């Protein structure tokens, strides 16, 4: 068996602002190996030891690494192949002590996310609702009370965090200002091997409104052309199994932040029976899991239903100095999941 040799390695990622991190901050960097099928192991290195710690993310074959600022100074991080014959370019990271202007005094997080139930490898995005004062630019750190159960990857200066379950167990996570002067309430994260049934769904191109709909086979691209872009799923003809929780789930990536979306449940007579708004969708170029808890939609009842997805809200965009038009989101692995309590 001939292994495909690594020819080149490139690294990318946003390391703070202009490559600057404050002590305690964390960023994520990714390595891209050429050719794509090369399986040779890679190693992350820093030119100066002790400035940052480099922790490969689980399940990424070493391709993604968490960069955490540990001590004041400057270093460069890079990747080498196992044989040492191929080396990437270097990214400079400057770590400074905490100097906070207009510090955060309070951090608010969504009440809906106080308890998270995740399966191993599941991901969930949590957004900070607000900070006080609202114009503070102080960074926020996310922490877990028990190590090894979840990985926390923050973005948007800590206002958004991706929670990824890596092992069964229970932990609390919370947000803290980098100065340590403000801490959010705790979110309990339970990671279990869940019992569930998934019901696959697809979006129907002929239901797309104010939207350019492109089907790529493995995923679809929805691009807003007006102020009220939307699309619907196929009808769910049969009652779902009776479970403790019902979730509308998919993976996405997008070209910029969406400040909110809306789900609507349509019955067999095309009337809206239920609706639900979402938290903002963060900007991500990586496939990211998202879900709505739609237990209250009553999908297990008789009748036929479909789900409308208003994937960006023009009013919310205007409140944030933007518009819906031009927003683009890729969606794949669309399904409804019914979860069951352990017997």
Residue pairs with C-beta under 8 A, 6 or more apart in sequence:
3 38
3 39
3 40
4 35
4 37
4 38
4 39
5 38
5 40
6 33
6 34
6 38
6 40
6 42
6 81
6 85
6 86
7 34
7 35
7 38
7 86
8 33
8 34
8 86
9 31
9 32
9 33
9 34
9 42
9 79
9 80
9 81
9 86
9 87
9 88
10 31
10 32
10 34
10 88
10 89
11 29
11 30
11 31
11 32
11 77
11 78
11 79
11 88
11 89
11 91
12 29
12 30
12 32
13 27
13 28
13 29
13 30
13 67
13 91
14 27
14 155
15 21
15 27
15 29
15 67
15 91
15 93
16 22
16 25
16 27
16 93
19 91
19 92
19 93
19 94
20 93
20 94
20 95
20 96
21 27
21 52
21 67
21 69
21 93
21 94
21 95
21 96
22 69
22 95
22 96
22 97
22 98
22 99
22 139
22 178
23 69
23 70
23 71
23 72
23 95
23 96
23 97
23 98
24 68
24 69
24 98
24 141
24 178
25 68
25 69
25 139
25 141
25 178
26 66
26 67
26 68
26 69
26 141
26 152
26 153
26 154
27 66
27 67
28 57
28 64
28 65
28 66
28 67
28 153
29 64
29 65
29 67
29 77
29 91
30 63
30 64
30 65
31 42
31 44
31 62
31 63
31 64
31 65
31 79
31 88
32 63
33 40
33 42
33 63
39 61
40 81
40 82
40 83
41 62
41 81
41 82
42 62
42 63
42 79
42 80
42 81
42 82
43 62
43 79
43 80
43 81
43 82
44 54
44 56
44 62
44 65
44 77
44 78
44 79
45 54
45 77
45 78
45 79
45 80
46 52
46 54
46 75
46 76
46 77
47 75
47 76
47 77
47 78
47 90
48 73
48 74
48 75
48 76
49 75
50 70
50 71
50 73
51 69
51 70
51 71
51 72
51 73
51 74
51 75
51 93
51 95
52 67
52 68
52 69
52 70
52 75
52 77
52 93
52 95
53 67
53 68
53 70
54 65
54 66
54 67
54 77
55 65
55 66
55 68
56 62
56 64
56 65
56 66
57 64
57 65
57 66
57 151
57 153
58 151
58 166
59 121
59 166
66 151
66 153
67 77
67 93
69 93
69 95
70 95
71 95
72 95
72 96
72 97
73 94
73 95
74 92
74 93
74 94
74 95
75 92
75 93
75 95
76 90
76 91
76 92
76 93
77 90
77 91
77 93
78 87
78 88
78 89
78 90
78 91
79 87
79 88
80 86
80 87
80 88
81 87
98 178
98 179
100 138
100 177
100 178
100 179
101 137
101 138
102 133
102 135
102 136
102 137
102 138
103 136
103 138
103 177
103 179
103 181
103 182
104 131
104 132
104 133
104 136
104 138
104 140
104 177
104 179
104 181
104 182
105 132
105 133
105 181
105 182
106 131
106 132
106 182
107 128
107 130
107 131
107 132
107 140
107 175
107 176
107 177
107 182
107 183
107 184
108 128
108 129
108 130
108 131
108 132
108 184
109 126
109 127
109 128
109 129
109 175
109 184
109 185
109 187
110 126
110 127
110 129
110 279
112 293
113 124
113 126
113 187
114 185
114 186
114 187
114 188
115 187
115 188
115 190
116 124
116 163
116 187
116 188
116 189
116 190
117 190
117 192
117 194
117 245
117 339
118 124
118 150
118 163
118 165
118 189
118 190
118 191
118 192
118 194
119 165
119 191
119 192
119 193
119 194
119 196
120 165
120 166
120 167
120 168
120 191
120 193
121 164
121 165
121 166
122 164
122 165
122 191
122 289
123 162
123 163
123 164
123 165
123 288
123 289
124 162
124 163
124 289
124 291
125 160
125 161
125 162
125 163
125 279
125 281
125 282
125 288
125 290
126 160
126 161
126 163
126 187
127 159
127 160
127 279
127 280
127 282
128 140
128 158
128 159
128 160
128 175
128 184
131 138
131 140
131 159
131 177
131 182
132 182
137 157
138 177
138 178
138 179
139 157
139 158
139 177
139 178
140 154
140 157
140 158
140 159
140 175
140 176
140 177
140 178
141 154
141 158
141 175
141 176
141 177
141 178
142 152
142 154
142 158
142 161
142 173
142 174
142 175
142 176
143 152
143 173
143 174
143 176
144 150
144 152
144 171
144 172
144 173
144 189
145 171
145 172
145 173
145 174
145 186
146 169
146 170
146 171
146 172
148 166
148 167
148 169
149 165
149 166
149 167
149 168
149 169
149 170
149 171
149 189
149 191
150 163
150 164
150 165
150 166
150 171
150 173
150 189
150 191
151 163
151 164
151 166
152 161
152 162
152 163
152 164
152 173
153 161
153 162
153 164
154 160
154 161
154 162
155 161
155 162
155 282
155 283
155 284
156 257
156 282
156 283
158 175
158 178
160 280
160 282
161 173
161 175
162 288
163 173
163 189
165 189
165 191
166 191
167 191
168 191
168 192
168 193
169 191
170 188
170 189
170 190
170 191
171 188
171 189
172 186
172 187
172 188
172 189
173 186
173 187
173 189
174 183
174 184
174 185
174 186
174 187
175 183
175 184
176 182
176 183
176 184
177 183
192 342
194 339
194 340
195 339
195 340
195 342
196 243
196 337
196 338
196 339
196 340
197 240
197 241
197 243
197 337
197 338
198 335
198 336
198 337
199 236
199 240
199 335
199 336
199 337
199 338
200 334
200 335
201 233
201 234
201 236
201 307
201 334
201 335
201 336
202 233
202 234
202 334
203 213
203 220
203 222
203 231
203 232
203 233
203 309
203 331
203 334
204 231
204 232
204 233
204 234
205 213
205 215
207 230
207 231
207 232
207 308
208 222
208 230
208 231
209 228
209 229
209 230
209 231
210 224
210 225
210 226
210 227
210 228
210 229
210 230
211 222
211 223
211 224
211 225
211 229
211 230
211 231
212 221
212 222
212 223
212 225
213 220
213 221
213 222
213 231
214 220
214 221
214 223
216 330
218 332
219 330
219 331
219 332
220 330
220 331
220 332
221 328
221 329
221 330
222 229
222 231
222 311
222 328
222 329
222 330
222 331
223 326
223 327
223 328
224 311
224 312
224 324
224 325
224 326
224 327
224 328
225 325
226 324
226 325
227 314
227 323
227 324
227 325
228 310
228 314
228 324
229 310
229 311
229 312
229 324
229 327
230 308
230 309
230 310
230 311
231 308
231 309
231 311
232 266
232 306
232 307
232 308
232 309
233 306
233 307
233 308
233 309
233 334
234 306
235 304
235 305
235 306
236 299
236 304
236 305
236 306
236 307
236 336
237 304
239 299
239 300
239 301
239 302
240 246
240 299
240 300
240 336
240 338
241 300
241 338
241 340
242 300
242 338
243 338
243 339
243 340
243 341
244 295
244 339
244 340
244 341
245 293
245 295
245 338
245 339
246 293
246 294
246 295
246 297
246 299
246 300
246 336
246 337
246 338
246 339
247 291
247 292
247 293
247 294
247 336
247 337
247 338
247 339
248 263
248 291
248 292
248 294
248 307
248 336
249 289
249 290
249 291
249 292
249 333
249 334
249 335
249 336
249 337
250 289
250 290
250 291
250 331
250 332
250 333
250 334
250 335
251 287
251 288
251 289
251 290
251 331
251 332
251 333
252 281
252 284
252 287
252 288
252 290
252 329
252 330
252 331
252 332
253 284
253 285
253 286
253 287
253 288
253 329
253 330
254 281
254 283
254 284
254 327
254 328
254 329
254 330
255 283
255 326
255 327
255 328
255 329
256 283
256 322
256 327
257 280
257 281
257 282
257 283
258 280
258 281
258 311
258 312
258 313
258 317
258 327
258 329
259 280
259 312
259 313
259 316
259 317
259 319
259 320
259 322
260 277
260 278
260 279
260 280
260 281
260 312
260 313
260 316
261 277
261 278
261 281
261 309
261 310
261 311
261 312
261 313
262 275
262 276
262 277
262 278
262 308
262 309
262 310
262 313
263 275
263 276
263 278
263 292
263 294
263 307
263 308
263 309
263 310
264 272
264 274
264 275
264 307
264 308
264 310
265 272
265 273
265 274
265 275
265 294
265 297
265 298
265 299
265 305
265 307
265 308
266 272
266 273
266 305
266 306
266 307
266 308
267 273
267 303
267 304
267 305
268 303
268 304
268 305
272 308
273 297
273 298
273 305
274 294
274 296
274 297
274 298
276 292
276 294
276 297
277 313
278 292
281 290
281 329
282 288
287 332
291 337
294 307
294 336
297 305
299 305
299 336
300 338
311 327
311 329
312 324
312 327
312 329
313 324
314 323
314 324
317 323
317 324
317 327
